[in-house]
Structure formats: structure tokens, C-alpha cells
Amino acid sequence: MACMARLLGICAAGLAFLGGFAVADPAPTPPTKEVTIAPTGKEPVCRRSAPTGSRIAQQRCTTPGVASELSSAQREQLRRDLDEMRMRETLRDQARAVAELDAARRRSGF
């Protein structure tokens, strides 16, 4: 019986010591980042790339199919710029064709 009481005393002291540790040192925990995962969403794609002139690779993860507003706006602006360049090229080609046709008419005497 005395052995049992001694064992309980040691366990109680150990628990008090551990409990005092947890209560005495409440360190502030950094905020955790919450991530919502869609059941039908695609898995993120992670790639390691080393910037030009550096040997240290950095890992970048992107989710395919999910575009932010900024990248969507950038794609829209790029599409408009390409459409404008194509239109200018078409107009230049038409002007060149008209000039060649006029030159051919002058040479033939019409």
C-alpha cells in the first residue's frame, strides 16, 4: 500500500510539473493559413525554378484553371494588343496590295 501511495505521489508531481509547464509558458501561436479545398478542384502544381543568375531554386505552386483578377486582366490586355497588331498588319498588307496593283496598272498603261 505504501508503494502504491508513493507511486501516486510521484505521478501527481510529474503531472503537476507538466501541467505547470503548459500553463506557465503560453507562447503566442502564429496565425494559421486556412486553405479551402474544393472536391472537384484540381491539385496544385508545384515547380522549382532558379531565377536567372541564381543557383538557389524556389518552389512556386499554382492551381491550374484558377486565375486571379490581375492575371485575367493581363490576359485580356494581351489579347487586345495582339488583335490590334493583327489588324495593323492586315491594313498594311491591303495597302501594299493596292500600291502593287496601281504600279501594275501604270506599267501596263491603263
Z-matrix of the N, CA and C atoms (Angstrom, degrees):
N
C 1 1.421
C 2 1.518 1 110.98
N 3 1.297 2 116.27 1 -40.23
C 4 1.458 3 120.02 2 179.56
C 5 1.520 4 110.38 3 -65.66
N 6 1.305 5 115.75 4 -34.41
C 7 1.467 6 120.26 5 178.67
C 8 1.527 7 110.31 6 -65.89
N 9 1.334 8 115.82 7 -38.91
C 10 1.452 9 120.59 8 179.94
C 11 1.526 10 110.44 9 -67.32
N 12 1.318 11 117.14 10 -40.68
C 13 1.464 12 121.08 11 179.64
C 14 1.524 13 110.22 12 -65.66
N 15 1.328 14 115.68 13 -39.75
C 16 1.470 15 119.93 14 178.54
C 17 1.523 16 110.76 15 -64.54
N 18 1.346 17 116.94 16 -40.88
C 19 1.458 18 121.62 17 178.70
C 20 1.524 19 111.10 18 -64.83
N 21 1.325 20 117.04 19 -42.22
C 22 1.456 21 120.63 20 176.55
C 23 1.524 22 111.09 21 -63.50
N 24 1.310 23 117.85 22 -38.06
C 25 1.463 24 122.07 23 178.76
C 26 1.528 25 110.81 24 -64.38
N 27 1.315 26 116.24 25 -42.33
C 28 1.467 27 120.56 26 179.75
C 29 1.524 28 109.94 27 -66.89
N 30 1.329 29 117.78 28 -43.36
C 31 1.466 30 121.22 29 179.72
C 32 1.522 31 110.63 30 -64.84
N 33 1.331 32 116.70 31 -40.70
C 34 1.461 33 120.21 32 179.52
C 35 1.526 34 110.46 33 -64.71
N 36 1.322 35 116.44 34 -40.86
C 37 1.463 36 119.85 35 178.89
C 38 1.529 37 110.33 36 -65.68
N 39 1.314 38 116.64 37 -39.63
C 40 1.473 39 120.29 38 178.34
C 41 1.511 40 111.68 39 -64.92
N 42 1.334 41 116.58 40 -42.21
C 43 1.460 42 119.99 41 178.35
C 44 1.527 43 111.18 42 -66.54
N 45 1.288 44 117.18 43 -39.11
C 46 1.470 45 120.15 44 178.18
C 47 1.516 46 109.80 45 -64.83
N 48 1.337 47 115.98 46 -39.21
C 49 1.465 48 119.88 47 178.71
C 50 1.528 49 110.46 48 -63.68
N 51 1.338 50 116.54 49 -46.47
C 52 1.463 51 120.06 50 179.43
C 53 1.521 52 111.38 51 -67.42
N 54 1.313 53 117.28 52 -41.32
C 55 1.452 54 120.63 53 178.59
C 56 1.518 55 111.31 54 -64.52
N 57 1.304 56 117.09 55 -37.41
C 58 1.467 57 120.69 56 177.75
C 59 1.513 58 111.02 57 -66.21
N 60 1.320 59 116.53 58 -33.88
C 61 1.462 60 120.29 59 177.56
C 62 1.518 61 111.54 60 -63.35
N 63 1.315 62 114.99 61 -45.05
C 64 1.456 63 119.53 62 -176.53
C 65 1.523 64 111.26 63 -69.45
N 66 1.319 65 117.93 64 -35.32
C 67 1.447 66 121.18 65 -176.98
C 68 1.524 67 110.92 66 -83.12
N 69 1.310 68 117.69 67 -35.04
C 70 1.459 69 121.32 68 -174.38
C 71 1.524 70 112.41 69 -73.54
N 72 1.324 71 118.54 70 -25.36
C 73 1.470 72 120.47 71 -174.58
C 74 1.530 73 110.73 72 -122.68
N 75 1.343 74 117.27 73 69.55
C 76 1.465 75 117.21 74 178.25
C 77 1.528 76 110.27 75 -81.87
N 78 1.314 77 116.68 76 94.60
C 79 1.465 78 121.27 77 -179.62
C 80 1.530 79 108.64 78 -80.30
N 81 1.329 80 116.75 79 135.47
C 82 1.473 81 117.97 80 178.52
C 83 1.522 82 109.90 81 -67.23
N 84 1.311 83 114.95 82 130.63
C 85 1.462 84 119.32 83 -179.81
C 86 1.521 85 109.25 84 -88.74
N 87 1.316 86 117.29 85 141.60
C 88 1.467 87 119.49 86 178.78
C 89 1.531 88 109.26 87 -67.79
N 90 1.325 89 116.54 88 150.09
C 91 1.470 90 118.30 89 179.81
C 92 1.524 91 110.38 90 -63.70
N 93 1.303 92 115.26 91 139.51
C 94 1.456 93 119.77 92 179.91
C 95 1.517 94 109.72 93 -92.61
N 96 1.293 95 115.53 94 147.50
C 97 1.454 96 121.42 95 179.80
C 98 1.512 97 108.42 96 -88.70
N 99 1.326 98 115.81 97 123.82
C 100 1.456 99 119.95 98 179.09
C 101 1.518 100 109.38 99 -90.07
N 102 1.303 101 115.02 100 132.34
C 103 1.456 102 121.28 101 179.92
C 104 1.519 103 107.69 102 -122.16
N 105 1.314 104 115.33 103 124.64
C 106 1.459 105 118.98 104 175.84
C 107 1.523 106 108.49 105 -96.11
N 108 1.290 107 114.99 106 133.91
C 109 1.462 108 120.13 107 -178.27
C 110 1.523 109 107.99 108 -113.74
N 111 1.318 110 115.07 109 120.04
C 112 1.455 111 120.42 110 177.87
C 113 1.527 112 108.76 111 -79.03
N 114 1.312 113 117.78 112 136.69
C 115 1.466 114 118.49 113 -178.71
C 116 1.523 115 113.06 114 -65.90
N 117 1.328 116 117.13 115 -26.26
C 118 1.466 117 119.53 116 179.38
C 119 1.520 118 111.43 117 -101.08
N 120 1.320 119 118.00 118 2.85
C 121 1.459 120 121.65 119 -177.94
C 122 1.512 121 112.32 120 -74.76
N 123 1.298 122 115.16 121 162.56
C 124 1.461 123 120.65 122 179.65
C 125 1.520 124 109.54 123 -88.81
N 126 1.318 125 115.54 124 153.88
C 127 1.454 126 121.35 125 178.69
C 128 1.533 127 109.45 126 -71.07
N 129 1.327 128 118.10 127 145.34
C 130 1.464 129 119.18 128 177.10
C 131 1.526 130 110.58 129 -67.10
N 132 1.326 131 115.07 130 147.19
C 133 1.459 132 121.70 131 179.02
C 134 1.524 133 107.18 132 -105.74
N 135 1.321 134 116.92 133 120.68
C 136 1.466 135 121.53 134 -178.94
C 137 1.521 136 109.32 135 -108.53
N 138 1.323 137 115.03 136 131.94
C 139 1.465 138 121.06 137 179.14
C 140 1.514 139 109.11 138 -130.28
N 141 1.310 140 115.48 139 144.72
C 142 1.461 141 120.88 140 175.33
C 143 1.521 142 107.34 141 -102.22
N 144 1.316 143 116.23 142 128.13
C 145 1.454 144 119.72 143 179.82
C 146 1.523 145 108.69 144 -138.08
N 147 1.320 146 114.62 145 142.74
C 148 1.456 147 120.47 146 177.77
C 149 1.523 148 107.90 147 -103.35
N 150 1.338 149 117.76 148 123.34
C 151 1.459 150 119.87 149 178.38
C 152 1.527 151 111.25 150 -61.55
N 153 1.314 152 116.04 151 158.38
C 154 1.454 153 121.12 152 -179.23
C 155 1.520 154 109.84 153 -58.96
N 156 1.313 155 116.41 154 129.71
C 157 1.455 156 121.62 155 178.19
C 158 1.513 157 113.66 156 83.54
N 159 1.321 158 118.01 157 5.53
C 160 1.459 159 120.61 158 -179.36
C 161 1.517 160 109.34 159 -125.54
N 162 1.304 161 115.03 160 148.73
C 163 1.463 162 119.73 161 176.30
C 164 1.522 163 111.21 162 -102.03
N 165 1.312 164 116.76 163 -2.44
C 166 1.449 165 121.42 164 -177.47
C 167 1.526 166 108.59 165 -92.29
N 168 1.309 167 115.43 166 114.57
C 169 1.465 168 120.15 167 -178.97
C 170 1.526 169 109.63 168 -83.16
N 171 1.307 170 115.42 169 143.12
C 172 1.455 171 121.50 170 176.77
C 173 1.513 172 108.39 171 -116.87
N 174 1.318 173 116.00 172 143.65
C 175 1.455 174 119.98 173 179.76
C 176 1.522 175 108.60 174 -95.56
N 177 1.332 176 115.58 175 128.98
C 178 1.460 177 121.93 176 177.91
C 179 1.518 178 108.06 177 -123.46
N 180 1.316 179 115.61 178 128.52
C 181 1.459 180 120.88 179 -179.66
C 182 1.521 181 109.40 180 -113.66
N 183 1.309 182 116.52 181 131.91
C 184 1.458 183 121.96 182 176.78
C 185 1.519 184 108.89 183 -131.68
N 186 1.304 185 115.08 184 151.63
C 187 1.456 186 120.63 185 177.22
C 188 1.524 187 107.65 186 -100.62
N 189 1.314 188 118.63 187 118.53
C 190 1.461 189 120.20 188 -178.52
C 191 1.519 190 110.83 189 -67.04
N 192 1.323 191 114.83 190 140.50
C 193 1.447 192 120.13 191 177.06
C 194 1.514 193 114.09 192 88.28
N 195 1.317 194 118.62 193 -11.91
C 196 1.454 195 121.60 194 179.27
C 197 1.519 196 107.48 195 -105.47
N 198 1.329 197 116.11 196 113.54
C 199 1.464 198 120.20 197 -177.92
C 200 1.519 199 108.76 198 -111.77
N 201 1.290 200 115.18 199 136.65
C 202 1.458 201 118.73 200 175.99
C 203 1.516 202 108.94 201 -79.85
N 204 1.303 203 116.38 202 168.27
C 205 1.463 204 120.79 203 -178.71
C 206 1.524 205 110.74 204 -62.72
N 207 1.319 206 116.93 205 -37.72
C 208 1.457 207 120.13 206 -178.27
C 209 1.521 208 110.90 207 -65.66
N 210 1.316 209 117.20 208 -48.25
C 211 1.460 210 118.69 209 -178.71
C 212 1.529 211 110.47 210 -67.29
N 213 1.308 212 117.47 211 -32.43
C 214 1.460 213 120.56 212 176.51
C 215 1.525 214 110.27 213 -65.16
N 216 1.324 215 116.74 214 -42.67
C 217 1.467 216 120.78 215 178.23
C 218 1.530 217 110.72 216 -66.02
N 219 1.330 218 116.37 217 -37.92
C 220 1.463 219 119.44 218 178.46
C 221 1.516 220 110.96 219 -65.26
N 222 1.333 221 117.33 220 -41.34
C 223 1.466 222 120.25 221 178.22
C 224 1.518 223 111.07 222 -64.50
N 225 1.325 224 116.88 223 -39.34
C 226 1.463 225 120.74 224 179.28
C 227 1.523 226 110.40 225 -64.40
N 228 1.335 227 117.74 226 -42.68
C 229 1.464 228 121.16 227 178.68
C 230 1.522 229 110.61 228 -65.24
N 231 1.322 230 117.45 229 -41.36
C 232 1.460 231 121.20 230 177.75
C 233 1.529 232 110.63 231 -62.47
N 234 1.336 233 117.09 232 -41.13
C 235 1.463 234 120.83 233 178.19
C 236 1.524 235 111.06 234 -62.47
N 237 1.331 236 116.77 235 -42.19
C 238 1.471 237 120.22 236 178.16
C 239 1.526 238 111.14 237 -64.43
N 240 1.329 239 116.58 238 -42.27
C 241 1.463 240 119.92 239 179.29
C 242 1.524 241 111.12 240 -62.53
N 243 1.340 242 116.83 241 -42.78
C 244 1.467 243 119.94 242 179.09
C 245 1.524 244 111.42 243 -65.57
N 246 1.336 245 116.34 244 -40.02
C 247 1.470 246 119.19 245 176.87
C 248 1.526 247 111.06 246 -61.57
N 249 1.328 248 116.52 247 -41.30
C 250 1.466 249 120.17 248 179.37
C 251 1.531 250 111.20 249 -65.13
N 252 1.335 251 116.91 250 -41.49
C 253 1.468 252 119.43 251 178.79
C 254 1.528 253 110.76 252 -64.74
N 255 1.332 254 117.48 253 -39.84
C 256 1.466 255 120.43 254 177.78
C 257 1.521 256 111.28 255 -64.00
N 258 1.333 257 116.46 256 -40.57
C 259 1.465 258 120.67 257 179.12
C 260 1.531 259 110.73 258 -64.36
N 261 1.327 260 116.39 259 -43.11
C 262 1.474 261 119.47 260 178.16
C 263 1.519 262 110.97 261 -63.23
N 264 1.334 263 116.70 262 -40.47
C 265 1.464 264 120.10 263 179.10
C 266 1.527 265 110.39 264 -64.20
N 267 1.329 266 116.83 265 -40.63
C 268 1.468 267 120.85 266 178.11
C 269 1.524 268 110.91 267 -62.80
N 270 1.341 269 116.69 268 -44.79
C 271 1.464 270 120.15 269 178.29
C 272 1.529 271 111.71 270 -63.24
N 273 1.338 272 117.07 271 -39.39
C 274 1.465 273 120.91 272 177.00
C 275 1.519 274 111.05 273 -63.34
N 276 1.337 275 116.64 274 -42.72
C 277 1.464 276 120.46 275 178.83
C 278 1.525 277 111.26 276 -64.09
N 279 1.329 278 116.86 277 -40.12
C 280 1.455 279 120.16 278 178.00
C 281 1.524 280 111.37 279 -65.84
N 282 1.340 281 117.06 280 -41.58
C 283 1.465 282 120.22 281 178.50
C 284 1.528 283 110.53 282 -64.60
N 285 1.324 284 117.37 283 -38.53
C 286 1.464 285 121.29 284 178.18
C 287 1.527 286 110.20 285 -65.22
N 288 1.339 287 116.93 286 -41.79
C 289 1.470 288 120.41 287 179.11
C 290 1.524 289 111.03 288 -64.05
N 291 1.332 290 117.64 289 -40.74
C 292 1.469 291 121.24 290 178.14
C 293 1.522 292 109.92 291 -64.43
N 294 1.335 293 117.65 292 -42.13
C 295 1.463 294 120.91 293 179.66
C 296 1.523 295 110.82 294 -64.77
N 297 1.328 296 117.90 295 -41.32
C 298 1.462 297 120.76 296 178.10
C 299 1.527 298 110.87 297 -65.27
N 300 1.320 299 117.82 298 -38.86
C 301 1.457 300 121.54 299 178.31
C 302 1.527 301 110.84 300 -64.89
N 303 1.345 302 117.47 301 -42.77
C 304 1.464 303 120.91 302 176.72
C 305 1.524 304 111.50 303 -62.44
N 306 1.334 305 116.49 304 -41.36
C 307 1.464 306 119.96 305 179.65
C 308 1.531 307 110.45 306 -64.92
N 309 1.327 308 116.69 307 -39.27
C 310 1.467 309 120.51 308 179.01
C 311 1.531 310 110.32 309 -65.95
N 312 1.327 311 117.29 310 -38.95
C 313 1.472 312 120.66 311 178.01
C 314 1.519 313 110.54 312 -64.07
N 315 1.326 314 117.79 313 -42.09
C 316 1.462 315 120.83 314 -178.88
C 317 1.534 316 110.60 315 -64.79
N 318 1.331 317 115.48 316 -39.92
C 319 1.463 318 118.50 317 179.89
C 320 1.517 319 112.16 318 -66.76
N 321 1.312 320 115.13 319 -35.47
C 322 1.460 321 117.95 320 -177.28
C 323 1.530 322 111.41 321 -82.88
N 324 1.323 323 118.99 322 -13.75
C 325 1.433 324 122.27 323 176.01
C 326 1.508 325 114.29 324 94.42
N 327 1.283 326 120.70 325 14.45
C 328 1.473 327 121.26 326 179.05
C 329 1.458 328 110.29 327 -91.23
